[in-house]
Amino acid sequence: MAKYKVYISDYDYPDNSIEKSILEPIGAEVIGLHCKSGEGLGEFAKDADVILQQYAKIPRATIEKLKKCKAICRYGIGTDIVDVIAAHEHGIMVTNVPDYCIDEVADHTLTLALTLIRRIPMYSTATKAGKWHWKEANGTIHRLREMTWGLIGFGRIAQNISRKIPALGFTIITNDPYVSESYINTFGAKKVDLETLLRNADVVNVMCPATTETYHIIDKKALKMM
């Protein structure tokens, strides 16, 4: 009989063979669920010792039903989809993977920004209609070395971006009240207040965690500054 029950709330990969190969040797039974929304998870996994969480939301109401649970382990960086305070109150540890997909998110962000700066979708539409002049992209196409990239938040992914974009000629500015100016300077970036960033950046990249402090950080007032 297994010593522990480990539930995987949801997964979009073929099977749970990796988790089983690691956890079964220490006496754990690994049970994969398909509870992507998180609805009903408290009932499905009520006897869990540990929950591995991908996309399922785990609010206080669910946590209160997890009488045996000792840990909720998030597949990813963000923990906004689990009520960390409620977990702490019920003696449940919450973990994450701090370096999950840092390169992938940074590279995809860079790709999307360059696609828009160079107006690729607009120009593609124009050329398919037989219009080949760059003006048909319906906007000015700027040289990258004349542009400023603004990073709101300067965590691991933003730092990864800031290592890559200087080669393209961007000036980098950032706003993050929790990172020192001297540390930001080591990346070749300049720390500024949020208003200065919004007024001067050609690219505004929101890379901060989802918290009550950052909720709707780009609002109507912010949009008027851009």
Residue, then its C-alpha position, 0 to 999 in steps of 0.5 A: m500500500a502506498k505511503y502517500k497520495v500525490y494528485i496531479s490536478d491537470y496535465d497536457y502532456p501524454d502521461n505521468s511517467i516522469e512523475k511516477s518514476i520519481l515518486e513511486p520509488i519513495g512510496a507515493e501513488v501518483i494519480g493524474l486528474h483532468c481538472k483544468s479549471g480546478e472545479g471539484l478538485g477538493e472532492f477529487a483530491k480530498d485525501a491528497d498528501v501533495i497536489l501538483q498543480q498545472y492550470a487548475k485554480i486552487p482557492r480557499a474553498t478547495i484548500e479547506k477540503l484538503k484535510k491531509c495535504k502538506a504541499i501544493c507544487r506549482y508547475g511554473i513560476g506564478t502562484d496567483i492561481v493558488d490562495v497562498i495565504a489560505a494554504h499557509e493558514h492550513g499548514i500547506m506549503v506552496t512551491n513553484v519552479p522559479d526558472y520555468c521557461i524563462d528563455e521561452v517566455a523572453d524569446h516569445t516576447l521579443t518575437l512578438a514585439l519585433t513582429l509588431i515593430r516591423r509591422i509584419p502582419m500588416y505588410s503581409t496583408a498588403t503584399k498579398a493584395g499586391k501592394w509592395h511599398w513599405k508605406e502600405a503597412n499603414g505606419t512608420i517602420h523605425r530603426l531598432r537602434e533608435m527605439t527604447w524598450g520599457l520593462i515594467g517589472f525586472g524579474r528573471i524574465a525581464q532580466n533575460i530580455s534585457r540581456k538579449i535586446p542590446a544587440l539589436g540597439f535598443t535603449i532599455i528603461t525599467n520600473d521596479p520598486y523592488v530592484s535596486e538601481s545599481y543592480i539594474n545598471t549591471f544589465g545596461a538598463k536605466k531605472v525610471d519611474l512608471e510615468t517616465l517609462l510610459r512617456n518614453a518607451d516605444v515598447v512597453n513590456v509588462m513583466c511583473p507578477a499578478t498582485t493587488e499592487t499590479y492589478h490594472i497597472i496599465d489603465k486609462k490614465a497610463l494609456k494616455m501617457m503612451 
